[in-house]
Amino acid sequence: MIPLYNTSDIRRLDSFAINSLKVPGIVLMENASIGIYQIINQKYSGIKSIGIICGKGNNGGDGFAVARHFSNAGIEVKVIYVGAANSMSGDCRTNYEILKRLSLRRNNLKIRAFKFVNDINWLIKCDLIVDAMLGSGFKGELKEPYYSIVNTVNKFRSVKCAVDIPTGLNSDTGSGDCVFNSDLTITLGEFKKGLFIEKGYQNCGDVKLKEIGIGNDFFNNIKIDTYLIEPEDVFQSLPKRSKLANKYSAGKVLSIAGSYQYPGAAVLASHSALVAGAGASVLYIPESAKKLVHKSLTEVVVESYGTSKTYWLNSDVLKHIKERIRWADVLVIGPGLGRSSETKDAVRKLLLNKGTKYTVLDADALNALDEKFLAQINLNDCLFTPHLGEFANLINTDISRIRKDILKYGRDFAVRHKTVLILKGAPTIIFNKSGEAFINTTGNSGMAKFGTGDVLTGILGGLLAQIKNTETAAYTAVYLHSLSADLLLQKKPLSNYLPTDIIKNFPNSIKFIEGSVV
């Protein structure tokens, strides 16, 4: 796992370096700027001109120093600085003065003060624009002139790079109303949480780390609660099947899913459980939908309840399923159940009577629940898999409010109910019972289709039946499910693969992990 840090942690790192180790701030700035120059030069080796927008703090100081290195290399450099020179921080002012003196001697280096928004158009023909305006200390709403500057530069066709963090982004929460849209973000010291969620996920582009030259000793005593999932983590958690395994010892999944209106969701979920490695997958579905799914499911055992006029799950059928619940290692409840009041009542009764059975809750099962009901039951062995809209309904909170601090809301739910939450989105985030968050690093926008979530639910059920640990099964399933979609891009366009393609390609995601981790 790659640890992610708060802004306050990074500030303490700077303070530790300057005050305890006695490393001058200007040295840290020089280390950072050299690394930034090297990363940009390696990634965009063909650039002939670069425009840099500098603020008046240390982020701006990094920008002035980066400008010097590019000028030294013979690149045409244009620099605009926002704010009076006498308002700059000490190290920023030092690098500004150096650059100003150099500009008097060089034809490839020009520097000017920002006065009006139209001044930014001076940079419009630059091959690459560097954002060195506001760093990781930014919070709240972006104010003028930065708001107009960011809006203007975001329309440029130039390649864009952000120093430490894009201007306008909250580095703790990933929120921001107006954020610099970067193709490359070079973050300093350590990775920040906000780079990988919400607007950070959308606006940071390729994120690279530049250490500032003081090592990692300082971080040994910092409590980490947020991580990026790595291939090694998934490799270590892959189920290992015994040579003596049989179809029952390999994992038994019971999917209570589907209705006459939504039979496809049940097909996707129950089939995915087998592809994920479960030895036995049983689908429990209304009699009216049985014929609709039978031809699609040759390896899944399909059992029905009710009559030909039973269209959805209801409480009357629960007495007939008790034995199957006892048989199963994992229950999958929700895909395609529908939202009738009878179904809602049945889902609640299922949860009240399931005991300590591992349970994956998705889709319409989630729509049957609320916080008051959840407080009554033991959710220790449950996996919740809502997308953001379902999660907002579950906790009765506006989506917009959740987006402003998605890590907080996810943590609070998982800790409050002592459960594991998989908050599906771009990216998907897993929260465990202790409040730790694991951010997925695979997946693409081609997954935005009906049925993709049902496939994940089945994969979760199949892996949980083998791993028997909700947290580990959660991050393993999420990573592999999305990796399968990523690998499809080698064969199919982004918008043209289907959830069934993710199922078919799933074994390749496991092969990829096994082959890439040494």
URHULIN-V706230 format. One record per pair of residues at least 12 apart in sequence whose ideal C-beta (glycine too) atoms are under 6 Angstrom apart, sorted by the first residue. I is the first residue (numbers start at 1). J is the second residue. Records with the same first field share a line. If there is no record, write none. Layout:
I: J + J
This chain:
1: 227 + 233
2: 228
3: 224 + 227
4: 191 + 193 + 226
5: 190 + 192
6: 172
7: 136 + 171 + 172
9: 222
10: 136 + 189
13: 189 + 218
16: 218
17: 214
25: 91
26: 91 + 94
28: 212
29: 61 + 62 + 65 + 91
31: 212 + 213
32: 62 + 188 + 212
33: 62 + 65 + 66
35: 210
36: 66 + 186
37: 66 + 69
39: 186 + 208
40: 161
44: 128
47: 127 + 128
48: 127
49: 76 + 126 + 127
50: 70 + 75 + 77 + 126 + 128
51: 78 + 123 + 126 + 129
52: 67 + 79 + 130 + 132
53: 80 + 133
54: 81 + 132
55: 82 + 133 + 134
56: 83 + 87 + 88
57: 89
58: 89
59: 132 + 135 + 163 + 164
60: 92 + 132
61: 91 + 92 + 95
62: 132 + 163
63: 132
64: 95 + 96 + 99
65: 95
67: 79 + 99
68: 99
71: 108 + 109
76: 108
77: 109
78: 110 + 123
79: 111
80: 112 + 114
81: 113
82: 114
99: 111
117: 148 + 152
120: 149 + 152
124: 156
126: 158
128: 158 + 159
129: 153 + 158 + 160
130: 161
131: 162 + 167 + 180
132: 163
133: 146 + 167
134: 167
135: 164
136: 164 + 165 + 171 + 192
139: 170
141: 177
142: 168 + 178
147: 178
150: 167 + 168 + 178 + 180
154: 181
159: 183
160: 182 + 183
161: 184
162: 180 + 182 + 185
164: 187 + 188
166: 179 + 180 + 182 + 203
167: 180
168: 180
169: 194 + 199 + 200
170: 194
171: 192 + 194
172: 193 + 194
173: 194 + 405
174: 194 + 197 + 198 + 199 + 200
175: 198 + 404
176: 199
179: 199 + 203
181: 203
182: 204 + 205
183: 205
184: 205 + 206
185: 204 + 207
186: 208 + 210
187: 209
188: 210 + 212
189: 212
191: 209
193: 226
195: 207
196: 439
197: 406
198: 403
201: 427
225: 436
226: 437
227: 438
228: 439 + 441
229: 438 + 440 + 441 + 475 + 479
231: 513 + 516 + 517
232: 517
234: 476 + 479 + 513
235: 513 + 517
237: 472 + 476
239: 277 + 466 + 467
247: 279 + 280
250: 279
251: 278 + 279 + 329 + 465 + 466
252: 280 + 328 + 329
253: 273 + 278 + 281 + 330 + 461 + 465
254: 282 + 324 + 328 + 331
255: 269 + 270 + 283 + 332
256: 284 + 333
257: 269 + 335 + 336
258: 285 + 289 + 336
259: 286 + 311 + 312 + 336 + 337 + 338
260: 288 + 289 + 311
261: 338
262: 336
263: 289 + 292 + 293
265: 335 + 336 + 454
266: 283 + 285 + 335 + 336
267: 293 + 296
268: 451 + 454 + 455 + 499
269: 332 + 335 + 454 + 457 + 458
270: 283 + 300
271: 300
272: 455 + 458 + 459 + 503
273: 458 + 461 + 462
274: 299
275: 503 + 506
276: 459 + 462 + 463
277: 462 + 466
278: 462 + 465
281: 300
282: 301
283: 300 + 302
284: 303
285: 304
286: 306 + 310 + 311
287: 304 + 306 + 307 + 308 + 310
288: 308 + 310 + 311
290: 304
305: 317 + 320
312: 338 + 340 + 343
313: 337 + 343 + 346
314: 342 + 346
315: 345 + 346 + 349
318: 349
329: 465
330: 358 + 461 + 464 + 465
331: 357 + 359
332: 360 + 457 + 461
333: 361 + 365
334: 361 + 362 + 363 + 364 + 365
335: 362 + 363 + 454 + 457
337: 364
338: 364
339: 364 + 367
344: 368
347: 365 + 368
351: 377
356: 381
358: 381 + 464
359: 382
360: 383 + 457 + 460 + 461
361: 384
362: 385 + 457
366: 386 + 390 + 394
374: 417
379: 417 + 419
380: 418
382: 419
383: 420 + 460 + 470 + 474
384: 421
385: 422 + 457
387: 424
388: 425
391: 423
407: 437
410: 423 + 429 + 431
411: 431 + 435
414: 431
415: 435
418: 433
420: 432 + 470 + 471 + 474
422: 474
427: 439 + 440
428: 440 + 478
430: 474 + 475
432: 471
438: 475
440: 478 + 479
442: 479 + 482 + 483 + 486
443: 482 + 485
444: 485 + 486
446: 494 + 495 + 497
447: 485
451: 499
452: 499
455: 499 + 502 + 503
456: 481
459: 477 + 481
460: 477
463: 476 + 477
480: 509
483: 509
484: 502 + 505 + 506 + 509
485: 502
487: 505 + 508
488: 501 + 505
